[in-house]
Amino acid sequence: MTTQPTRTYRLGVLLGDGIGPEIVPSTVAMIDAAVAAAGIDPVDWHELPLGASAIEEHGSHTPETTLKVLEDLDGWLLGPHDSAAYPEPYRSQLNPSGTIRKHFGLYANIRPAKAFQGGNAVVPGTDLVIARENTEGFYADRNTFRGTGEIMPTPDVAIMHGIITRAGTERIARAAFELATRRRNKVTIVHKANVLKMTTGLFRDVCREMAKDYPGVEVDDFHIDAMTVHLVRRADDFDVIVTENMFGDILSDLAGEIAGSLGIAPSINTSDTHAMAQASHGSAPDIAGQDIANPIAMNLSGSMLLDWLSSRHDDARLADAARRLDDAVAATVAAGVSTRDLGGSAGTREFTDAVVARIAAA
């Protein structure tokens, strides 16, 4: 019998703004429970400054000291941020998540949308993943070495540019096809090549070229506008959807609501060497501090981080921990314990305690 070598995983905690200080600790508690149940040494957590509180204390929403510590960690949890409420000049700067993604080259944003038994799915049976290219496309502030990538030559004219490269598209396409081979062997390419012929046309064509390396994967493609209709009508037909940055952001919010609530929409941002777990939704300042926020999106993002670490470090125990966390969340919702957005009455802490207890009892 092979014994898994002992290792202590070092993970970062970035609470963020709004509901972040509620849903991130919920995720830490669930990860701690899942790791213990899987027989892994306790996680070495490192809480780091980020967001509005970091501006007050460090004069930056994403301090250089935070980025430096993150470089040496195995991964981290990023809470949502409320950058729209930051004072200037911080409000106009690249936001915290964009800053971290750009600093670490986190090119793959993987965003699942899966309906829960007992949830409020618009399309029951939805179980898809959006592979969103995270470093270029039509979010100009992530495209350029300096500045925002936007130009305003006069007060009445504003210009943005989008960048699509073969190298960037190949990376996200490969990630999408590899993911499909572990799921249901189908990839859908989303673009707007009928109008944006050179940019998203290149994206579509490179993805199709990459498909030749995966003969067992079925491939189709749709224009972005048509894809929104297909998701609403038949989200349960799709497996892995690959697209550029802005399209992926929009489609993943739509898919999350179709699956039941944006509150259950997780994501992970990865390069080949770093990973950041981050819920797909925002900071929801209108409900912050009221113990009513749905932590599931952040919880399942934490599970995705465990699964990514399992592959990176060849540690099957982490995959076991991720499965325990996922199963406990789904079973808790199916048992009728959920937050208001899913039709339940549980608060954030009550839901967290129920999942942790279920993990421990399994």
ABEGO torsion letter per residue (X at the ends): XBBBBBBBBBBBBBAEBEAAAAAAAAAAAAAAAAAAAAGBBBBBBBBBBBEAAAAAAAGBABBAAAAAAAAABAEBBBBBBBAAABBOAAAABBBAAAAAAAAAGBABBBBBBBBBBGBABABBGBBBBBBBBAABEABAAAABABEAGBBBABAABBBBBBBBBAAAAAAAAAAAAAAAAABAGBBBBBBAAAABAAAAAAAAAAAAAAAAABAABBBBBBBAAAAAAAAAABAAABBBBBBBAAAAAAAAAAAAAAAGBAAABBBBBBBAABBBBBBABBAGAAABGAGABBAAAAAAAAAAAAAAAAAAAGBAAAAAAAAAAAAAAAAAAAAGBBBAAAGBABBAAAAAAAAAAAAAAX
